[in-house]
Amino acid sequence: MTAQTDSRDRRPRRTARRRVVDTRRRDELLRQAEAIILTEGFTAVTMDELAQRLGCSKATLYSLASTKEQLVLAVTRAFFRDATAEIEQAVQAEPDPRQRIRVYLTGVGTAMRRHSHAFYDDMVGYEPTAQIYRTNSAAAARRVHELIEEGVQAGVFRALNGHFAAHVVAVTIDAVQSGVLLERTGLTAGDAFSELGDLLLDGLSSGQGTFESPSTAARPPRDQVPSAPR
């Protein structure tokens, strides 16, 4: 007896392979859109222009995000997410607690070279992306604080106000990103973070002699009375 074929079986089915290909295409388009936005900023770039430059239809572009604003937010979040993952991978691979701060700051400098001043200006000038930036800047300050505390616990850093040092780093990151610090010093972003790493590690390191503040160093011993001026 011949089995009857259900007519529903004749419908084309969406296979897993088809879905994977579509996902890869969308991911590639998102990476290409990210490269354009990080290089040129997003204020002057339209969805029509992006679609033309990416070689896709506007419908395909809108499958990445329903609006230009949503695309910009997706690109900004992806930038910080990927940068954080890369930096943390490098930090975790460094066994020396003292050098982890240098690795972290070097990673921040490397990530910053991926975007332009135009993107930075657009990012801080648009409140939704500015909020993402503030959130990640605060997270960077907390991470530096954690690395400092780890170094103190390991005995390679002297105890000090790690919260203050972390915020000094956060302020410096912002000054480098805005271009103000680079213009005034003539340094590149990478050089600036290398210098910051040196300053921070020299200030934090233990075993380099007893730290003595200028005000303390200038004081005479308690049993010694300064001679009266002649």
N, C-alpha and C positions, 0 to 999 in steps of 0.2 A: 504494500500500500504506500502510495506516495504521500509524504507529509505536505500539508498546505503551508505555504509561506505567508506569514503575517505581513500585510502591506506596510506596516510600520517599520519593518526591518529594512525597507528599501530607502529610508530617509538617510541622507548623509549625516554622519556622526562627527562631532568635534572630538578629535583625538587629543591625547595628552601631548603628543609631539607638536601639534598645531598650537596649543596653548603656550608651550615652551618657546616656540619661535616668536610668537606675538610678544611675549614678555621680554624676550631678549631685544626685540626691535624697539619696544617702548623704553627699555633701560638705556639703550644706545642713544636714542633721541634725547632722553633726559640728560645724559652725559654731555651730548653736543650742545644742547641748550644751556647747560650749566657753564660750559667753557665760554660761550658767547657772553653770557650775563656777567660772569666773573671778570671778564676782560674789558667789557664796554659799559658795565652798569646796566640798569634796567629801565630807567626813566624814558629814554628816547627810543628804545627798541619796541616795536609793535609785534603783535602776534602774526600779522600778515608777513612782516619781514622775516620773522623767525621761521615760519613755515617755508618760505621761499629759500632761505639759506640752508635749512635742514633737508630740503628736497622732499617734503611731505605735504599732505593736504592739511588745511586748517582743522578738518574733522579729526585727523590723526593727532594733531598737536593738542586739540582740546580733549583728547582721550588721556593725555598726561595730566591735565588740570583743567577744571571747568572754566577758569578765567585766567587772565594774565597775572592777577594778584596771587592766585593760588599757585601758579607756576613759580613765581618769584619766591614765595614762601617755601615751596618744596625745594628749590635750588639752595636757598639760604640754609635750611635745616640740613640738607644733604651735605653741604660744605662743612658745617661744624661737626656733624656726626662722623663723617669720614675722617676729618682731621683729628678728632679726638681719638678715634679708634687707632689710627696710625701712630699717634704720639704715645698712647698707652701701651701699645705693643712694643715700641722701642724702650719705654721706661721699664717695663716688666722684664725685658731682656738684659737690663743693666744690673749686675749684682751689687755694685758699689753704691751704698746709700748716698754718699757724697756726690757722686757723679750723676745721680738720677735727676737732680735739678737742672744740671747742664743739658742733659739729654732732653728733658722736658722743654726747656727754653729754646733749644735748637730746633725741636720739632715745631714749636709755635712759629718760629721765624720761617721755617720751610713752608708751613701752611700758608702764612701770610703772603708769600711770594706768588701764590696761586691766584690772588685777586688783585685788582687794580685800585688806584685811588678813586676812580670813577665809581666802582662798585661800593667801596667803603662810604663815599659821600651819599650815594643813593640809599644804602642800607641804614645809616644812622639818621637820614632825613625822612624816612618812612616809618611811622610808628610800629606797625606789625613786625617789620624786620629789625627795627631798633630794639624791640623787646627781646627778640631772639638773641641779638648781639649782647644785650645786657645780661641775659640769663647765662650765656656761655662765658662772658667775662667774669661773672661772679663765680661760676664753676671753676674757672682757671685759678682764681685767687684761692678758693678752698683747696684745690689740688696742690698748689704750691705750699700752702700751710701744712697739709698732710705730709708732703715730702720733707719739709723742715722738721716736723715733729718726729718723723721716722729717723731722720739723721740725729736728732737730739737723743732719742732712745738708744740708738746704736753707738752713741758717744763720739760721733765724728763732727757734730755741731755743738757749739756752746748754747746753753739755754738763753733765750732772749724772746722778745715779743714776736713770735712767728706770725701772728695775725697782722701786725704792722708791716713786716717784711713782705708778706703775701700781697698786701694791698699796694705796696710800692711797686711790685712787679705788675699788678693789674693796671696801675696808672701808666707805667712805662709802656706796656703793651698798647694801650689806647693812644699814647703819644706817638708811638711808632706807626701804628695803623693809620692815624690821621695825616702822617707825613711831617708833622711839626718837628719832632725830634730829629728826623733824618735831614730836614732842611737846615736845621741849626748846627748839626754836627758834621754833615757831609758823609755820614755812614750809610751803608746799605742796611736793609732789615736784618739780614743774616749777621753782619758785623755788629749791629746794635745789640742783638741778643747774645752774641758771644761776649761782648763787653759786659752786659748785664750779668751773665753767668759768672764771669770772673769777679765782678764786684760783690755779688751776692755770696759766692763761695768764700772769698777772702774775708768777708765780714762775719760769716757764720762759723768758719772753721775753728775747731778747738785744737789745743796742743801747740799753738803758735806763740805762746807767751801769754801772760795775764793781760787781759784787756783793761785799759785804764782810760777813763774819759779825760778830756782836756781839763775840765774843771777840777777833777781830783788830782791830776798830775801837777797842777799849778799850786796846790795847797802846801804850805810848809808843815812839818811835823808838829803835833800838838804841843810838845815840850820845847819847841823852838820859837822864840819870839822874834819876828822880823825886826831888823835894825831900823832905827829911826832915820829918816832922810837927813842928810847933812846939808 
